[in-house]
Amino acid sequence: MSRRALIAAAVLATSRLAVADPVAVKVVEIAAGVAYVEPGRAAGIVPGAKVHLGTHDLVVVEATAQTAVVRLDDARVAVGDSGTVDVTPGQLAAGTGKLAAPHPPDAWTGQWPAPVMPAKIQAPKPVPLGAGEAPGHTHVTILGHAYGEVDKTGVGGQAEARVISSFDVMTDRPLSADVDLAARAYASGWNSGANTPVFLRAAQLRYGDAADPRFAIGRLRYAASSVGMLDGGRAAMHLGAFELAAFGGLVPDPVNGQPDTSASRFGVEAAYDLAKSAWQPRVALTVSGSTWNSAVDERRLALSGSATHGATFLTSWAELQSFAAGNPFGASAVEVTGAGASGEWRQDGLHLGVDVTFLRPERSLRLLAALPPDWLCTRIPQRGDVATEACRGGDSWTAVSGSAGLRRGPWSLDAVGSLGTTHGVTKSVDMSGYLRGELHMGHRWLELGTASGRSSFARWVSADVGFGTAPSRRYDLSLRYRPELLDYSAGTGAYLLHSLSLDLHYAASTALDLGVSALGTTGADRDAIVLLTTLAWRPLP
C-alpha cells in the first residue's frame, strides 16, 4: 500500500507541475507593431509562450526579467489591457514548485526611461547674425561718417548722418513704408548745388518684399536692374520664375537729389530668376526711355545676368543705346555703350577671378545741359571754323583685370593686375599691379605689400608695411606706413611721398559699430592730414 501511495503522490506532483496556474499580465506600452507586457522572465514568460489578451492569442517574441514583447499583427490591443500567459513546465524549478528565474530580476530594470522633452534639458543661447532684418513693425539703422582734411590749400571736410528705416503699415498685409534720409554739413557751407543740407535717397510706400515689391510708389531707390532713383512708381507681376514689371516717373536732380520736372524716365523689365536650380540663374532685360524738357532723350536696352554653382560665380551685362540722326555726340544710330563679364572661383582658401569691361561716355541731352561739352566726348575743330568744335565720336575705354589669392593656415597672399586702353583725344594704355601678403600670429598680424602702375598722366610705385592687433572681439587696431614714388608726365621729376595711417574699429555691441581712421601724408607733392570717422547703429530690429 505504501508503494502505491508513493507512486500516486509522484503522479499528482507531476500533474501539478504540468498544469501550473496561468500568469496574469498587463499591457504597459505599444510601439511599432508590438506590445510590451509585464511581468517577464522572472515570472516564467519566455519567447514562444502564448499570451491570451481578450479574444487574441499572441506569441512572445522576446523577454527580459521584467517585460515580455508580443507581436500584434492585426490584433487590436490598448495600454492597460490584461490577460494571462500559459507557463510551460520547463519554467518551474524541479522539486520546488516555484518559478525558475534564469536571469537576475534587475537585469533590464529601467530599460524604458520616461521621455524628457529637449526644451527642458537644453539652454540654447542666441547667436547674433549681423544686420539681418528680424520680424517686427519698425526697422531702423543709423549710419554716420565725418571727413576732415588739412593741407597747404586750407581746411575742408564734411559730415553726414543717415537714417534708413522701414515701417510696417499693416500687420496682416505686406504693406510697408521705406525712408532713407541723410543730413549733411560742410566746412565750406551749404549751397543749392552739391553741398545740399538734406539728401533723400528713398521715401516709398510698397506692397511686398523690400528687395522685390509687387508695387511701389514715391521716391524709389531704383526703378529696375539698370535704372536708379526715380520719383514715380513701379508695378510687378510674378508668374513662377518669371517677373514682368513696368515703371515711370520723374528723374530727381543727380547732384542734390531735389525733385526735378525737366526729365522723366519710363520703361519695362522682364526677369527670369530660378533660385532653386543648380546654377541659380537670373537674367533681366530692361527697355527704358527718357525725356528732357519734353523732348525724347535716351532710348536704352540693358541686359544683365548672373549664375552661381558651388564655388563658381559668374556675372555679365550689356547695354545698347539708340541715338537720333544728327545727334550732338557724333554717335551712330545704335551703339553698344557698355558691356562686361566677370567670373570668380573660390574654394579651400584659393580664389581666382577675371573681369572684362568696355565703356563709352554717358551721353544724353540732360547731361549735355549739366556738364561741360568736352566731358561727354572728344571734340575736334570743324573745317574752316577752328572756333567751332564738334564731337568726333568713337570714344571708349576697355580694361581686363585678374586676381588670385591663396590662404594657408596663418598666412595669405593676394595679387591683382589690370590692363586698360583708352580711345579719346589720343590712344593710351594704362596698367597696374598689386601684391599683398598677411601673416597672423595669434591676435596680431603683419601686412606687406607693393604696387606699381602707369597711366597717361603719371607713373608710380609704392610699398606698404602694416601691423595690426585685435586683443578682443570688440575692437581691433592697425597701423600702416606707405612710401610712394610718383612721377607726373607733365612734371619735372619724381616726388617721394610718405603716408602713415591709423585705423581703429570698435564694436560696442551687436547694434553699434564705430570706426576711426587718420591719414597723414607729407612730401614734395603735398602735406595733408585726413581724419575719417564712421558709425553704424541699429537701435531697432
C-alpha positions in Angstrom: 0.0 0.0 0.0 2.8 2.3 0.9 4.4 1.8 -2.5 1.1 2.6 -4.3 0.8 5.7 -2.2 4.2 6.9 -3.2 3.5 6.4 -6.9 0.2 8.2 -6.6 1.8 11.2 -4.9 4.5 11.4 -7.6 1.9 11.3 -10.3 -0.1 14.1 -8.5 3.0 16.3 -8.2 3.9 15.8 -11.8 0.3 16.8 -12.9 0.5 19.9 -10.8 3.9 20.8 -12.4 2.4 20.3 -15.9 -0.7 22.4 -15.3 0.8 25.3 -13.3 -1.6 28.2 -12.8 -1.6 30.8 -15.7 0.4 34.1 -15.0 -1.5 37.4 -15.2 0.0 40.0 -17.5 -0.8 43.6 -18.3 0.0 45.7 -21.4 2.2 48.7 -20.5 3.3 50.1 -23.9 2.6 49.7 -27.6 5.0 50.8 -30.3 6.0 49.8 -33.9 3.5 46.8 -34.2 4.5 45.2 -30.9 3.1 45.3 -27.3 5.1 45.3 -24.1 3.6 43.3 -21.2 4.6 42.8 -17.6 6.0 40.6 -16.0 8.7 38.8 -17.9 11.2 36.1 -17.5 11.1 36.4 -13.7 7.5 35.1 -13.9 8.4 32.2 -16.3 7.5 34.0 -19.5 9.9 33.2 -22.3 9.9 33.5 -26.1 7.3 31.2 -27.6 4.9 31.4 -24.8 1.2 32.3 -25.7 -0.4 35.4 -24.3 -4.2 35.5 -24.1 -5.4 39.1 -24.4 -9.2 39.1 -24.8 -10.0 37.1 -28.0 -6.4 37.3 -29.2 -3.7 34.7 -28.7 -0.4 36.3 -29.2 3.1 34.9 -29.2 6.0 36.2 -27.1 9.0 37.1 -29.4 11.4 38.5 -26.7 11.5 38.8 -23.0 13.6 40.4 -20.2 13.5 39.9 -16.5 10.6 42.3 -16.1 9.0 42.6 -19.5 7.9 40.5 -22.5 7.3 41.5 -26.1 4.5 40.2 -28.3 3.9 40.8 -32.0 0.4 42.3 -32.6 0.0 41.6 -36.3 -3.7 42.6 -36.8 -4.7 42.4 -33.2 -6.3 45.5 -31.6 -4.8 46.0 -28.1 -4.7 49.0 -25.8 -2.4 50.1 -23.0 -3.9 48.8 -19.7 -5.4 45.6 -21.2 -4.9 42.5 -19.1 -4.6 38.8 -19.9 -2.8 35.6 -19.0 0.2 33.5 -20.1 0.4 29.7 -20.0 3.7 29.0 -18.3 5.4 25.8 -19.6 6.5 23.1 -17.1 10.2 23.7 -18.0 9.9 27.1 -16.4 9.3 25.6 -12.9 12.2 24.6 -10.7 12.0 20.9 -10.4 11.1 19.7 -6.9 10.4 23.1 -5.5 7.1 24.1 -7.1 8.5 27.6 -7.6 9.0 29.6 -10.9 12.6 29.5 -12.2 14.4 32.8 -12.7 17.3 32.1 -15.1 18.3 35.8 -15.2 18.7 38.3 -12.3 15.3 40.1 -11.8 17.0 43.5 -12.2 19.0 42.8 -15.4 16.8 45.1 -17.5 15.4 47.4 -14.9 14.8 51.0 -16.3 15.2 50.0 -19.9 12.5 52.4 -21.0 13.1 55.6 -19.1 10.5 58.3 -19.0 10.7 60.6 -22.1 12.1 64.1 -21.5 11.5 67.0 -23.9 14.7 68.5 -25.2 13.5 72.0 -24.3 13.5 71.0 -20.6 17.2 70.0 -20.5 18.7 72.3 -23.2 19.6 76.0 -22.8 20.4 77.4 -26.2 22.0 80.8 -26.4 21.0 83.4 -29.1 23.7 84.0 -31.7 23.8 87.4 -33.4 23.7 87.0 -37.2 24.6 90.6 -38.2 22.3 93.1 -39.8 19.6 90.6 -40.8 16.1 92.1 -40.6 14.1 90.5 -37.8 10.3 90.3 -37.7 8.6 93.4 -36.3 6.9 96.6 -37.1 9.9 99.0 -37.3 13.4 98.5 -38.5 15.9 101.4 -38.2 19.6 101.7 -39.0 21.6 104.9 -38.4 24.8 105.5 -40.3 27.2 108.4 -39.8 30.5 109.5 -41.2 32.7 112.6 -40.9 35.6 113.6 -43.0 38.1 116.3 -42.4 41.3 117.5 -44.2 44.0 120.0 -43.5 46.6 120.7 -46.3 48.5 123.5 -47.9 45.4 124.9 -49.6 43.3 125.2 -46.4 40.8 123.2 -44.4 37.9 121.1 -45.7 35.5 118.5 -44.6 32.0 117.2 -44.4 29.7 115.1 -42.2 26.6 113.0 -42.8 24.1 111.4 -40.6 21.9 108.9 -42.5 18.8 107.1 -41.2 17.5 104.0 -43.1 14.1 102.8 -41.8 11.2 100.6 -42.7 7.7 100.7 -41.1 5.1 98.0 -41.4 1.9 100.0 -42.2 -0.3 96.8 -41.8 0.3 93.7 -39.7 -1.7 91.2 -41.8 -0.6 92.5 -45.2 2.9 93.2 -46.6 2.3 96.9 -46.8 5.3 98.9 -45.7 7.0 102.3 -46.0 10.7 102.9 -46.5 12.7 106.1 -45.8 16.4 106.7 -46.5 17.2 110.3 -45.4 20.6 112.0 -44.8 21.5 115.3 -43.2 24.8 116.8 -44.3 27.2 119.5 -43.1 30.2 121.0 -45.0 33.2 123.0 -43.8 32.6 125.3 -46.8 28.9 125.8 -46.0 25.7 124.8 -47.7 24.5 125.7 -51.2 21.9 124.7 -53.7 24.4 122.5 -55.6 26.4 119.6 -54.4 26.6 120.9 -50.8 22.9 120.3 -50.0 22.0 120.0 -46.3 19.4 117.2 -46.9 19.6 114.3 -49.4 16.6 111.9 -49.8 17.5 108.6 -51.3 14.2 106.8 -50.8 10.7 107.6 -49.5 8.4 104.9 -50.8 5.2 103.0 -50.0 5.5 99.4 -51.1 3.4 96.2 -51.2 5.6 93.1 -51.0 9.2 92.3 -50.1 11.6 95.2 -49.8 14.0 93.6 -52.3 11.3 92.9 -54.9 7.9 94.6 -54.1 4.8 94.0 -56.2 4.0 97.7 -56.2 5.9 100.7 -55.0 5.2 104.5 -55.2 7.2 107.5 -54.1 10.9 108.1 -54.3 12.2 104.7 -55.4 15.8 103.6 -54.6 15.9 102.0 -58.0 13.3 101.5 -60.7 14.8 98.5 -62.4 18.0 96.4 -62.5 19.8 99.1 -64.6 17.8 102.2 -63.6 18.5 104.2 -60.5 16.4 106.6 -58.4 13.0 107.6 -59.6 10.2 109.8 -58.3 7.3 107.7 -59.5 6.0 104.2 -59.3 6.8 100.6 -60.2 4.4 97.6 -60.5 5.5 94.0 -60.9 3.7 90.7 -61.7 5.2 87.3 -60.8 4.5 84.1 -62.8 6.6 81.3 -61.3 10.2 82.1 -62.1 9.2 85.0 -64.4 8.6 88.6 -63.5 7.3 91.4 -65.6 7.4 95.0 -64.3 6.7 98.5 -65.5 7.9 101.8 -64.1 7.7 105.5 -64.8 8.2 108.9 -63.2 10.4 111.9 -62.9 14.2 111.8 -62.5 15.5 113.7 -59.4 18.4 116.0 -59.7 21.5 113.7 -59.7 23.7 116.2 -57.7 21.4 117.3 -54.8 18.6 114.8 -55.1 15.9 117.5 -55.3 12.7 116.8 -57.3 13.0 117.9 -61.0 10.3 118.1 -63.6 12.7 118.6 -66.5 13.4 114.9 -67.0 11.3 111.8 -66.9 12.1 108.1 -67.3 9.8 105.1 -68.1 10.2 101.5 -69.2 9.5 97.8 -68.7 11.6 95.0 -67.3 11.4 91.2 -67.8 13.3 88.9 -65.4 13.9 85.2 -65.0 15.1 84.0 -61.6 15.4 80.3 -60.9 16.9 80.5 -57.4 16.3 76.8 -56.6 18.2 75.3 -59.5 21.8 74.1 -59.6 23.2 77.3 -61.2 20.6 79.7 -59.7 20.5 81.8 -62.9 19.0 85.3 -63.0 18.5 87.2 -66.3 16.9 90.6 -66.6 16.1 92.6 -69.7 15.2 96.3 -69.3 13.9 98.6 -72.0 13.7 102.2 -71.0 13.4 105.7 -72.4 13.6 109.3 -71.1 12.6 112.8 -71.9 14.4 116.1 -71.4 12.4 119.4 -71.5 9.5 117.4 -73.2 11.8 116.0 -75.9 12.7 112.4 -76.3 16.2 111.8 -74.9 17.6 108.4 -74.0 16.5 105.1 -75.6 18.2 102.2 -73.9 18.2 98.4 -73.8 20.0 96.7 -70.9 20.7 93.0 -70.3 22.2 91.6 -67.1 22.7 88.1 -65.9 24.3 86.1 -63.1 24.8 82.5 -62.1 26.3 80.6 -59.1 27.2 77.0 -58.8 29.2 75.7 -55.9 32.5 77.7 -55.8 31.9 79.4 -59.2 30.3 82.8 -59.6 29.5 84.4 -63.0 28.1 87.8 -63.9 27.6 89.7 -67.2 25.9 92.8 -68.5 25.5 94.8 -71.7 23.8 98.0 -72.7 22.7 99.4 -76.1 21.6 102.9 -76.8 19.8 104.4 -79.8 20.7 107.9 -80.9 18.7 110.3 -83.1 20.1 111.3 -86.5 22.2 114.4 -86.3 22.8 114.0 -82.5 25.4 116.3 -81.0 27.6 113.4 -79.8 28.7 112.1 -83.2 27.2 108.7 -82.2 25.9 106.1 -84.6 22.2 105.2 -84.8 22.8 102.2 -82.4 25.8 101.7 -80.2 27.0 99.4 -77.5 27.5 101.9 -74.7 28.8 99.3 -72.2 29.4 95.6 -71.7 31.2 93.4 -69.1 31.7 90.0 -67.8 33.3 88.6 -64.7 34.0 85.2 -63.2 35.3 84.0 -59.9 36.2 80.7 -58.3 36.7 80.3 -54.5 37.4 77.1 -52.7 39.6 75.9 -49.8 41.4 79.2 -49.4 42.2 79.6 -53.1 40.4 82.2 -55.3 40.8 83.1 -59.0 39.0 85.9 -60.8 38.8 87.7 -64.1 36.9 90.8 -65.3 36.5 92.4 -68.7 34.8 95.8 -69.1 34.0 98.0 -72.1 32.6 101.5 -71.6 31.7 104.6 -73.6 31.0 108.0 -72.1 27.4 108.6 -70.8 25.7 110.8 -73.4 22.3 112.4 -73.1 20.7 115.8 -73.6 20.2 116.1 -69.8 24.0 115.6 -69.2 24.9 117.9 -72.1 23.0 120.7 -70.3 24.6 120.0 -66.9 28.3 119.2 -67.8 31.0 120.8 -69.9 30.8 119.6 -73.5 34.2 118.0 -73.5 33.2 115.7 -70.7 30.9 113.7 -72.9 33.2 113.2 -75.9 36.4 114.2 -77.7 35.8 117.4 -79.6 37.6 118.5 -82.7 37.6 121.8 -84.7 35.4 122.0 -87.7 36.8 122.6 -91.2 37.1 126.3 -92.0 36.0 127.3 -88.4 38.5 126.4 -85.7 36.4 128.2 -83.1 33.6 125.6 -83.6 34.1 122.1 -82.2 32.0 119.0 -82.5 32.1 115.5 -81.0 34.2 113.2 -83.1 32.6 110.0 -81.7 34.2 106.6 -81.0 35.5 107.4 -77.5 35.8 104.2 -75.4 37.7 102.5 -72.6 38.5 98.8 -72.3 40.1 97.0 -69.4 40.9 93.5 -68.3 41.8 92.6 -64.8 42.7 89.4 -63.0 43.0 88.4 -59.3 44.3 85.4 -57.4 44.9 84.6 -53.8 45.9 81.7 -51.5 45.3 81.2 -47.8 47.0 78.5 -45.8 47.0 78.5 -42.0 48.2 81.8 -40.6 49.3 83.4 -43.9 47.7 84.6 -47.0 48.8 86.1 -50.4 46.7 88.1 -52.8 47.6 89.6 -56.2 45.7 91.9 -58.6 46.7 93.1 -62.1 44.9 95.2 -64.7 45.5 96.4 -68.3 43.4 99.0 -70.0 43.3 101.1 -73.1 41.6 104.5 -73.7 40.5 105.9 -77.1 40.0 109.6 -76.8 42.0 112.6 -78.0 44.8 110.1 -78.2 45.1 106.4 -77.7 46.7 105.5 -74.4 47.4 102.4 -72.3 47.3 102.1 -68.6 48.4 99.2 -66.4 48.7 98.5 -62.7 49.6 95.6 -60.3 49.3 95.0 -56.6 50.7 92.2 -54.4 49.9 91.8 -50.7 50.7 89.3 -48.0 49.5 88.9 -44.5 50.8 86.8 -41.6 48.7 86.2 -38.4 50.4 85.5 -35.1 47.6 84.9 -32.6 45.6 88.1 -32.2 48.3 90.1 -34.1 49.1 90.3 -37.8 51.7 91.7 -40.2 51.0 93.1 -43.6 53.4 93.6 -46.5 52.5 94.9 -50.0 53.7 96.6 -53.1 52.0 98.3 -56.0 53.1 99.8 -59.3 51.4 101.3 -62.3 51.3 103.8 -65.1 48.6 105.9 -66.9 48.6 108.6 -69.5 49.3 111.3 -66.8 51.6 109.6 -64.3 53.7 106.6 -63.1 54.0 105.3 -59.6 55.5 102.6 -57.4 54.8 102.1 -53.7 55.3 99.8 -50.8 53.1 99.0 -47.7 54.1 97.9 -44.3 51.4 97.4 -41.6 50.9 95.9 -38.2 47.6 95.1 -36.5 46.2 93.7 -33.3 42.8 92.5 -32.1 43.1 91.9 -28.4 39.4 91.2 -28.1 36.4 90.6 -30.3 35.2 94.2 -29.6 38.0 96.2 -31.2 41.0 96.0 -33.5 43.8 98.5 -34.3 46.1 98.7 -37.3 49.0 101.0 -38.3 50.4 101.3 -41.8 53.3 103.1 -43.5 53.5 103.7 -47.2 56.4 105.3 -49.2 55.4 106.2 -52.8 57.4 107.4 -55.7 55.1 109.5 -58.0 56.2 110.8 -61.4 53.7 113.1 -63.3 54.1 113.0 -67.1 54.0 116.9 -67.2 56.2 117.3 -64.1 59.9 118.0 -63.8 60.8 114.9 -61.8 59.6 112.3 -59.4 58.1 113.1 -56.0 58.6 110.9 -52.9 55.6 110.8 -50.6 55.3 109.3 -47.1 51.9 108.3 -45.7 51.1 107.0 -42.3 47.6 105.7 -41.4 45.9 104.6 -38.2 42.6 102.6 -38.2 40.5 101.7 -35.2 37.4 99.6 -35.2 35.3 99.2 -32.1 32.2 97.0 -31.8 30.4 98.4 -28.8 27.6 95.8 -29.2 25.8 93.8 -31.8 23.9 97.1 -32.7 26.7 99.7 -32.6 30.0 99.8 -34.6 32.4 102.7 -34.6 35.4 103.3 -36.9 38.1 106.0 -36.8 40.8 106.4 -39.5 43.6 109.0 -39.5 45.9 109.6 -42.5 48.9 111.8 -42.8 50.8 112.5 -46.0 53.9 114.5 -46.5 56.4 115.0 -49.3 57.4 117.4 -52.1 53.9 117.0 -53.7 51.7 117.6 -50.8 51.3 117.8 -47.0 47.9 116.8 -45.6 46.2 115.3 -42.6 42.9 113.5 -43.1 40.6 112.2 -40.3 37.6 109.9 -41.1 35.1 108.5 -38.6 32.2 106.1 -39.3 29.3 104.9 -37.2 26.7 102.2 -37.7 23.9 101.9 -35.2 20.8 99.6 -35.4 18.7 100.7 -32.4 15.7 98.7 -33.5 15.5 95.2 -35.0 
